[in-house]
Amino acid sequence: MPSAQVFNNKDGALYTTSTGAPVARPYAAERIGKIGPLLLQDFHHIDLLAHFDRERIPERVVHAKGAGAHGVFEVTHDITDLTSAALFSSVGKKAPLTIRFSTVGGESGSADTARDPRGFAIKIKTEEGNLDWVFNNTPVFFIRDPAKFPHFIHTQKRDPQTHLKDADMFWDYLSQNPESIHQVMILFSDRGTPVGYHNMHGYSGHTLKFVNAEGKFHYVQVHVRKDGGFKTFDNETAGKLAGENPDFGIQALFEDIEAGKFPTWTVYVQTMTPEQAEKFRYNILDLTKVWPHSEFPLRPIGKITLNKAPDNYFAEIEQAAFSPSHLVPGIEPSADPVLQSRLFSYPDTHRHRLGVNYSQLPVNAPVAPVANFQRDGFMAFNNQGPRPNYQSSIAPLNYKAKPYENVEHEVFLGTAQADLSEITELDFEQPRALWQKVFSDTDREHFVHNVAVHLVNAKSAEVKARQLSVFAAVDQEIADRIAKAIGVPTVKPLQVKTASEAVRFKFRAV
């Protein structure tokens, strides 16, 4: 039998079994004679088949299709007045990062150019642990009540009977939950079909809290703005590419980085004091609202550069596990109920997909040393040796005091109750401004067309009329133009409560 051979590859590695034993012929299987039965003793062959049967992990329920790369975050401006986070302790400080971009509703084989929001997840590895910014490419979302999320995602995926995408359930849900209209307006503009993954902005959407060393905090929204601007496809170009090259986004990102065309983003924050939050027209914990730049201008804080494509997509992108609960001292979550639900849901997903020790995988492992009382479980790569797994006086861990005292602005008092937000005229003010003041004539034309070619596929006249009434509540012109495009009667605006009736939904500290 010939000696083990070296195959052509970049590192000149010798082909082996999973336990490191060299194998002469990878495609050969041990058997009795030339045509006899296979032998159970052939570990290489059995291991090959057994691993193949198990090499798929559960795909993400949302954000299944994505692309990613590695790079660096650099602090460009002093914000020590805002946060005590060590990352921002000095201008010029750098930290490695990984970004995973994604579509939301499609499966792992779906098209990169589908009309969909995009995930924009950033893992910054700081000296104080990982800071994950799990953002989207839109500054708002469809819902502000977290229990609505699983049902919403069901309607954007496949019908349980036909296993097909269904325009009726898509629009039925949105028309019954009119707070979604702000996101719908953005989604059905050309911003719903960006040119790949690395030509778009990212937004926290949620309100965060930055706390400085004195314990003073600001409410914050984070904006990650693509240098060179947000680039989009029109509906027909996006659809054409979905058929011709459904992996356009993955390919474009990889090829640009390999060619040295490193994409960059400038990172900004909007800040609001607790006093400003109480006087703000909208609830700062409402994920369907934005903060006007005229009132809360963008303040630059840093720069992101992606300069390295993954060497192995599965290990470095598919196994990357992001969570808004991965925070560092000086940056805290707000009481936004959707954010609070995500703080639980994301790590829960990772434990299901990757195992309880998902944070020990190389792409997720922090650069900061880890020392705690967690041990064992599947794939425990770093089990911390002989260190006690409890708060020991014999071999104690060291403990670092928090750099600031707890802030007491968000103090809540009340009975336990099941609460659901209500729709008011406040929900239509920002979408109306988007239509009337932000969109150009071309934007408005494209928006009407993009909605019409989708909504026309709904079979239910009731669903069409209800969704048109939501558009009419934004601006009657929108509803009338879409109704004409799909050949249905015009409708009157949805009737909702006035702003004065919605006072209790404004942000108040107790």
Secondary structure as UniProt FT lines:
FT   TURN            10..11
FT   TURN            18..19
FT   TURN            26..27
FT   TURN            33..35
FT   TURN            40..41
FT   HELIX           43..52
FT   TURN            53..54
FT   STRAND          66..75
FT   TURN            80..82
FT   HELIX           86..88
FT   TURN            91..92
FT   STRAND          94..103
FT   TURN            108..109
FT   TURN            112..113
FT   STRAND          118..126
FT   TURN            127..128
FT   STRAND          129..136
FT   HELIX           146..148
FT   HELIX           149..156
FT   TURN            160..162
FT   HELIX           167..176
FT   HELIX           178..180
FT   HELIX           181..187
FT   HELIX           190..192
FT   STRAND          202..203
FT   STRAND          208..211
FT   TURN            213..214
FT   STRAND          217..226
FT   TURN            227..228
FT   HELIX           235..244
FT   TURN            246..247
FT   HELIX           248..258
FT   TURN            259..260
FT   STRAND          264..272
FT   HELIX           274..279
FT   TURN            284..285
FT   TURN            287..288
FT   TURN            293..295
FT   STRAND          299..308
FT   HELIX           314..318
FT   TURN            324..325
FT   TURN            329..330
FT   STRAND          331..333
FT   HELIX           337..353
FT   TURN            356..357
FT   HELIX           358..360
FT   TURN            362..364
FT   TURN            378..379
FT   TURN            385..386
FT   HELIX           426..433
FT   HELIX           434..438
FT   HELIX           441..455
FT   TURN            456..457
FT   HELIX           461..474
FT   HELIX           476..486
FT   HELIX           499..505
//
